[in-house]
């Protein structure tokens, strides 16, 4: 089974369990902290995937490390993943859980790349436009990308809106080559 399917199954099952126990917000807070740890600590990431670490040792250390730091439900889930030898998929499971949470809360994460810094009014205009278009709460992430030359690109879900000079030049180049 592919890593993506594994992550999706475990994430969906855990999310439903959290929802049934009315602990979604608590669990997502835990998941975010765990994902941050896996991304920032190479040692922790290696610990999760190292086949040389005995299963009992890994389960014991996960139990000790997280018992007082996360909710009991999240703690049990981590131990369950350790027993099922699925900790190598932890980061992807966390990403899937965050996606399910956004869907549950009606949140759409939007990536805005701009050639220059956006003013508060410009940011607000983006948010309002996409709220109207998608009928969801918008959570923007704005990055400055000078290589766009001028303008911006927006990624909302699977859709990309390219209103940059670099994008227009690339389209022009493709059209010239076709002609």
C-alpha positions in Angstrom: 0.0 0.0 0.0 1.3 3.4 -0.9 2.5 5.9 1.8 -0.2 8.3 0.7 -3.0 5.8 1.2 -1.6 4.7 4.5 -1.5 8.3 5.8 -5.0 9.0 4.5 -6.5 6.0 6.2 -4.9 6.6 9.6 -5.5 10.3 9.4 -9.2 9.9 8.6 -9.7 7.2 11.3 -8.0 9.4 13.9 -9.8 12.5 12.9 -13.2 10.7 13.2 -12.2 9.5 16.6 -11.2 13.0 17.7 -14.5 14.4 16.3 -16.5 11.7 18.1 -14.7 12.6 21.4 -15.1 16.3 20.8 -11.3 16.8 20.9 -10.6 18.0 17.3 -9.0 21.3 18.3 -6.9 19.7 21.0 -5.7 16.9 18.7 -4.9 19.3 15.8 -2.8 21.4 18.2 -0.9 18.2 19.2 -0.5 17.2 15.6 0.9 20.6 14.6 3.4 20.4 17.4 4.4 16.8 16.5 4.8 17.8 12.8 6.9 20.8 13.8 9.1 18.5 15.9 9.5 16.0 13.0 10.5 18.8 10.6 12.9 20.6 13.0 14.6 17.7 14.7 16.6 15.5 12.4 17.4 13.3 15.4 13.7 12.7 16.2 12.9 12.0 12.5 15.8 9.5 12.4 14.4 7.9 15.6 11.0 7.4 14.0 12.4 5.7 10.8 15.5 3.9 12.1 14.9 0.1 11.7 17.8 -0.6 14.1 15.8 0.6 17.1 13.9 -2.2 18.8 10.1 -1.9 18.7 9.7 -2.1 22.5 12.3 0.7 23.0 10.6 2.9 20.4 7.2 2.4 22.0 8.6 3.1 25.5 10.4 6.2 24.4 7.4 7.6 22.5 5.3 6.9 25.6 7.7 8.7 27.9 8.4 11.6 25.6 4.8 12.6 24.9 2.7 11.4 27.9 2.6 14.7 29.6 3.0 16.9 26.6 -0.1 16.0 24.4 -3.7 15.0 25.0 -4.3 11.4 26.1 -6.1 10.7 22.8 -3.1 11.9 20.8 -0.8 10.0 23.0 -2.7 6.7 22.5 -2.7 7.3 18.8 1.1 7.8 18.7 1.6 4.6 20.7 -0.8 2.8 18.3 1.2 4.0 15.3 4.4 2.8 17.0 2.9 -0.7 17.6 1.7 -0.9 14.0 5.1 0.2 12.8 3.7 3.3 11.0 5.8 6.0 12.6 7.7 6.5 9.4 4.4 7.9 8.0 3.9 10.3 10.9 4.6 13.5 9.1 2.3 12.7 6.2 -0.4 11.5 8.6 -0.1 14.9 10.4 -0.4 16.8 7.1 -3.5 14.8 6.2 -5.0 15.5 9.6 -4.4 19.2 9.2 -6.1 19.1 5.8 -9.1 17.3 7.3 -9.3 19.9 10.0 -9.3 22.7 7.4 -12.1 21.0 5.5 -14.0 20.4 8.7 -13.7 24.1 9.7 -14.3 25.5 6.2 -10.8 26.9 5.9 -9.0 27.2 2.6 -5.2 27.8 2.7 -4.1 30.1 0.0 -0.5 30.6 -1.0 0.1 34.2 -2.4 3.5 34.8 -4.0 4.2 38.4 -4.8 7.1 40.2 -6.5 7.0 42.8 -3.7 5.6 43.3 -0.3 1.8 43.5 -0.2 0.1 46.2 1.8 -2.5 45.4 4.4 -5.3 46.6 2.0 -4.0 44.4 -0.8 -3.9 41.3 1.5 -7.4 42.1 2.6 -8.5 42.4 -1.0 -7.1 38.9 -1.8 -8.8 37.4 1.3 -12.2 39.0 0.5 -12.0 38.0 -3.2 -11.2 34.4 -2.4 -13.8 34.2 0.4 -16.5 35.2 -2.1 -15.2 32.8 -4.7 -14.8 29.7 -2.6 -17.3 30.5 0.3 -14.7 29.5 2.9 -12.6 31.3 5.5 -9.2 32.1 3.8 -5.9 31.5 5.6 -3.3 33.3 3.4 0.4 32.6 3.4 2.3 35.4 1.7 5.8 35.1 0.3 7.9 37.6 -1.6 9.3 36.2 -4.8 11.3 38.8 -6.8 11.7 36.4 -9.7 8.1 37.0 -10.6 9.4 40.4 -11.8 6.0 42.1 -11.1 2.6 40.9 -10.1 1.6 37.8 -8.2 0.6 34.1 -8.2 -2.1 32.6 -6.0 -2.5 28.9 -5.3 -5.9 28.1 -3.8 -6.4 24.3 -3.5 -5.6 22.8 -6.9 -6.0 26.0 -8.8 -3.2 28.4 -9.6 -3.8 32.0 -10.7 -0.8 33.5 -12.4 -0.8 37.3 -12.8 2.9 37.8 -12.8 5.1 39.2 -15.5 7.3 36.1 -15.4 4.2 34.0 -16.0 3.1 36.2 -18.9 6.6 36.0 -20.4 6.6 32.2 -20.1 3.2 32.0 -21.9 4.4 34.4 -24.6 7.5 32.2 -25.1 5.4 29.1 -25.4 3.1 30.8 -27.9 6.1 31.9 -30.0 7.5 28.5 -30.1 4.2 26.9 -31.2 3.8 29.5 -34.0 
